[in-house]
Amino acid sequence: MKSESKIAVLFKKSKSFIWSRAFLVNFSALIIFYILLYFILQGCLESRTNHGDKVEVPNLIGKNQNTLKSFLASSDLEFEVLDSIYEPTKIEGTILEQDPSPTSETDVFVKKGRTIKVRVSKRTQLVEMPKLVDKSQRFAENILRNRKFRYRIEYKPSREAHGAVLEQLYRGKAIAPGKKIPIGSTIKLIVGRNEEGIPLELPNLYGLTMEEARDRVNGMLNMEFLPICPDCSTKSDSLLARVQSQSPEYFDGAMVASGGSITVFCTIGLDEPE
């Protein structure tokens, strides 16, 4: 009975306290404080997160990187270039990819100040030069094609390295393996060919100027031109000199082996042949 009376007394005192004026005033003040705090925080969050702002993401694909700043100024958007992608068919700096995608494709809007990340095109890409010396011509050509290089072949007499690459040149100079050069560059391969001893028709050089004779011999396969002109002391003398005789001597049907030489003896004052 005593315990029940104590509970009843405690309940009565609690009820009196809850309904007291002091408690109601403090409790009401606390509720008002939390309500005000909620609206203040809500307002701060909205102002910081731009709640309700909707900016359409434009389509940047195909535009140039140099024009993006002015293009995005009116929409309060920023851009960032993530990286460059090798695309030789496009003008350098052309936008190839963007994130987020255009609103016209996704129906997704963003807030002001959002950064659009883009990937742009570039027309150059550095590729390592392979080691092709001592490789076969066919192997070297396949490697160059796979690495997107252009190439030219030039043959050089060689009995020991027939069909093998003797030199690899870039812009007229030897290029070491591993050196990085722009993709699409032209590589010259000097390839050995066993062409010495091939019979060629011997030209008649009698009466030609020294330069005409030189051009005729240089047009033959791996032939060396050796001019001799005792009368020539200046360059102008060489231009006037004409072939008086040649070795090997010319006759109808005469042949000469490739890889050899033709010697001409020139003089000034020789009349041009009719």
Stockholm file with secondary structure:
# STOCKHOLM 1.0

chainA/1-274         MKSESKIAVLFKKSKSFIWSRAFLVNFSALIIFYILLYFILQGCLESRTNHGDKVEVPNLIGKNQNTLKSFLASSDLEFEVLDSIYEPTKIEGTILEQDPSPTSETDVFVKKGRTIKVRVSKRTQLVEMPKLVDKSQRFAENILRNRKFRYRIEYKPSREAHGAVLEQLYRGKAIAPGKKIPIGSTIKLIVGRNEEGIPLELPNLYGLTMEEARDRVNGMLNMEFLPICPDCSTKSDSLLARVQSQSPEYFDGAMVASGGSITVFCTIGLDEPE
#=GR chainA/1-274 SS CHHHHHHHHHHHHHHHHHTSHHHHHHHHHHHHHHHHHHHHHHHHHHHHHTTTCCEECCCCTTCBGGGHHHHHHTTTCEEEEEEEEECTTSCTTBEEEEESCCHHHHCCEECTTCEEEEEEEESCCEEECCCCTTSBHHHHHHHHHHTTCEEEEEEEECSTTTTBEEEEEETTEECCTTCEEETTCEEEEEEEECCTTCEEECCCCTTCBHHHHHHHHHTSTTCEEEEECTTCCSHHHHHHCEEEEEESCCCTTCEEETTSEEEEEEETTCCCCC
#=GC SS_cons         CHHHHHHHHHHHHHHHHHTSHHHHHHHHHHHHHHHHHHHHHHHHHHHHHTTTCCEECCCCTTCBGGGHHHHHHTTTCEEEEEEEEECTTSCTTBEEEEESCCHHHHCCEECTTCEEEEEEEESCCEEECCCCTTSBHHHHHHHHHHTTCEEEEEEEECSTTTTBEEEEEETTEECCTTCEEETTCEEEEEEEECCTTCEEECCCCTTCBHHHHHHHHHTSTTCEEEEECTTCCSHHHHHHCEEEEEESCCCTTCEEETTSEEEEEEETTCCCCC
//
